[in-house]
């Protein structure tokens, strides 16, 4: 079944025309739309979070600080 399927480039080549990559590309339909849900327009999402400073320490099995 897969042997009978030809791509647009192959069929254009068989017809003798110069096929370009844009010839077989679908038209731009505007893309996917995402509505705003968790954020507000004009406000940085990072300013909406209450931040606190913390220290991170990586220790070995004996409790010595590695990093």
N, C-alpha and C positions, 0 to 999 in steps of 0.2 A: 504494500500500500504506500509506503513512504517513497518508493521509487517513482511513482506517478506524479508526485507533487514537485512543481518547479517554482522557484522564487521569481519575483518581478525582475530581478537583475538577469537571471538566466533566460527568461522569456524575451526580454528586451535585447539581449545579446544574440539570441537566435533570429530575431527580426531584423538585426543589423543596425539598430539605433544605439546611440551612446547613452547608456543609463547612468544617472548620477545617484548619489546616496539620498538626495532630497526628493527624487522622483517617486520613490516607494514609501517615503515617510508620511505618516498620517498628519492631517492638518492640526494646528494648535487649537484646541477647544477651550482654552482658558485655564487649564490645570485644575488642581484640587483646591477647594476652599476650606479653610479652617476658621471657625468662629472663635472669638476671644471668650475664654471661660474663667480662668483663674487669675487673670491680671487685668489692670485698668489701663486705658489708653493714656499715654503721656507720663506714666509713673514706672520707674525702673522696678522690676520684680525683686532685685536685691535690696532695695530700700524698704520693702514690705516685710522683711524677715528680721526678727530680733536676734542680733548676733551676740555671741559671747566668746571671749578668748579662752583657748584651752591649750595645754601643752601635751604633746604626744611623745611617748618614750617607748622604745623597743628594747627589751631586755632579754638576756639569755636565760637559761634554766636556773642559774645561780643568783639571778637578780642584778647582774652587772649590766650597766647601760651600754648598749651596742650603738644605738643611733638616737 
